[in-house]
Amino acid sequence: MIYFTEYDIDRIIEDDVPAGDMTSCLMNFKGERGRITLFARHEMVVCCTEEAERIYKKNGLIINDIVASGTSLKTGDKIIEAEGNAEIIHLVWRSGLVMIEFASGIATRTNNMLKVAQAVNENIQVAGTRKHPPYMKKIALKALLAGGGVPHRTGLSDTILIFREHLLFSGGYENLKKVVDSIKIKQKERKVVVEAHNLSDAKLVAASGAHVIQMDKVSPAEFTICKNECQKINPDICIIAAGGINASNAAEYTKAGADALVTSWIYFGPPADIKAAIEKL
């Protein structure tokens, strides 16, 4: 569960209504009532309906119908329906719609990629990176989970992931074992993940005592060679694929032996297409 504070909900509303809805105010909708209903225009995994519900309720609308985040929808399926003051409907119309569209786009891509990979290996994971757009962390994470994925990193605070850029200041891959040993002493309960870009560096990572090798931007064929060679050094090491991983090559990297697929691709694509129908009551 991703927790959205009241401030988060308020900020979504305020972003679209920084100083009131001028159009609705000038048109004087006082006393008018209406209904807003969102429908899926194509197959999708929907997400952030609960946050839209909170936006609607916070402004006095009554919820008549809603589907949960993570639900697979067909074209024409209803997502959420609410009714109440017509001015309020126009005030929250875009905020709720756009949030669900962006989140559902991520959830749908995640689910599609997961299905492709799990057709090869039912135990494979699709792990979303922290490279989501700024200020989108909670929506991106909720969408990732709704689509069946898992977080690779929610941010710099929750994992130990050593890049070659870190190693520039600590003696390179040749000195990695000392670095890993030091980290294991300081942080005993966390796994140490190290990025590698070729077989030579990967073998040094495997010998360092690291728990996970993150192979970045290697071909599936190269990945298989790295996995076989590194497991000769450390049979228990986990090897994950990263860098340019998407739905079109997920099956190839899964066949190559990846234990998980690390991707940013899920975040950068079109939003889901959702129809908003507003009726006068």
Secondary structure by P-SEA (a helix, b strand, c coil): cccccaaaaaaaaaaacccccaaaaaaccccccbbbbbbbcccccccaaaaaaaaaaaaccccccccccccccccccccccccccaaaaaaaaaaaaaaaaaaaaaaaaaaaaaaaaaaacccccccccccccccaaaaaaaaaaaacbbbcccccccbbbbccccccccccccaaaaaaaaaaaacccbbbbbbbccaaaaaaaaaccccccccccccaaaaaaaaaaaaaacccbbbbbbcccccccaaaaaaacccbbbbcccccccccbbbbbbbcc
